[in-house]
Amino acid sequence: MQALFLSESMEKAVYNELLPTVSLNLLRRSHTMVKIFDTTLRDGSQGEGVTFSSEDKINVAKALDAFGISYIEGGWPGSNPKDIAFFKKIKNVPLENAKIAAFGSTRRMKKKPDEDDNLRAILETGAPVATIFGKSWDLHVRDVLQVPLNVNLQMIEDTIAFLKAEGMEVIYDAEHFFDGFKADPSYAVQTLLAAQEGGARIIVLADTNGGALLHEIGPAFSEVRKRIKVPMGIHAHNDSELAVAVSIEAVKHGAVQVQGTINGYGERCGNANLCSIIPILMLKMGIDCIPEENLKKLSELSRYVSELANMTHVMKMPFVGESAFAHKGGMHVNAVMKNPRTCEHINPELVGNVRRVLVSELSGKSNVYYKAAKFGIDLSSLKDHSKKTKEILNRLKELEDSGYQFEGAEGSFDILIKKLIKQFNDYFSLKGFRVITEKRGPDQNVLSEATIKVTVDGEHELTASEGVGPVNALDRALRKALTIFYPTLKEMKLVDYKVRILETNKATEASVRVLIRSSDGTDMWGTVGVSQNIMEASWLALVDSISYKLMKDEKAGRDIKKPLKEVLDQL
Ligand SMILES: [Zn+2]
């Protein structure tokens, strides 16, 4: 069994020797450089559920700049005051890599550019770059703009010429280009020629409704290339689930700018996901687009932006999702342990992600060994290790039968192993708890209060706390009580709480599974509890969550326990 093991340092060595070399050095350098144009703050913020305050927008822009993005589209100053506020604030933020772009449309039909409010608003932002979108599809010109085709061409040209004369760098987004190109290729190209004539720095072909298919991209780019000298870019939406593929295809056909958003946020099904495009370009195609040393900050950036956008981080996201390098099947895990390259397309560390091994009914011994090793428990060094592993697996299956699920609850799993091999120390014991939820009058809010009694080293502590709900009250009371003994618990917070009803045919008699995720700013971990009573299930998950934090801090060599004398003084 021991032969299966690659120590963590050996594992790194395998990767450092092989994977990055293959990915980076052999492919490098195609001498192509693609500039990334991020529109998370404009197109991305139009996605359902995505909300950024103007402070959030500044923080996202700072993070994108530090990461090495070339252009950051901050918003549409003609459309709302929040975006104007952003441009005002960002002017005073020193940026290292990025240029700020303001978004807007071509001028109104009957206005001269300098009389057009939208264009004035763009100029007033003080941003160095303007992204102007215009119509390339004759159908839109006739039915939406309702202007003659040649007037649209004039609008494109003189809008760009005006902003350029005012000193702005102008990027032209050819809206619905691929549809327009299908309907009337000659007119679609004429709109681009108008943009070139006006002085556009880059012409971006946009698949605005996300309907383009992969095989349509190359021919369109090649055809346009014959007529247009200005460098080209791509702006793709994900309605056919091809936005990333379309963007990569465009790069293969000469696009030097890729527009997209972090985590693929955007209207309807979203925009092209930069969290996939950037590593594909850099690791698989040898194309530079951000400073190489920043690529390992990609996962962090992705999580940070999801937090500010108030969106749950999607686990299944390629490259940056929690599941992107999670292995579950026993045979898979066995192979990964022998050599991670066998089952991973890149080394997760290259994008700042981590390998995870999941435990479940599908698990073999390898999963258990790997997980235990990750927590510093070498099962193979135990006496009767084979028997012990079997015991762990059996217990695991028993728990799963009763509704436990350890995927996403690694904290509980680590504790379980430690308990089974008798290496777990109880940090505290519960004497009892009581939770009351009441509504004191028709106009009053529902309030919960929890009282809890715990013992640490023979010292009893009785604490009460209020909360917006019973679980919140219980969580607060428990942490309030224990922080007196274990000060590092102050760093912890609950970031997610999920309840699943099991055996739904039994209605209210059914068991519930509570999964919680906690964070201390450095790490995030999940724990689980199952019971017929939702409070008890929550309690079990909370207790594991706190025990895990203490175990983790103890393992890191931190002094977790306050001296008893100080505790007594405090009490
Ligand atoms: Zn768009």
Residues whose N, C-alpha, C, O or C-beta is under 5 A from the ligand:
A	BS01	ZN	D43
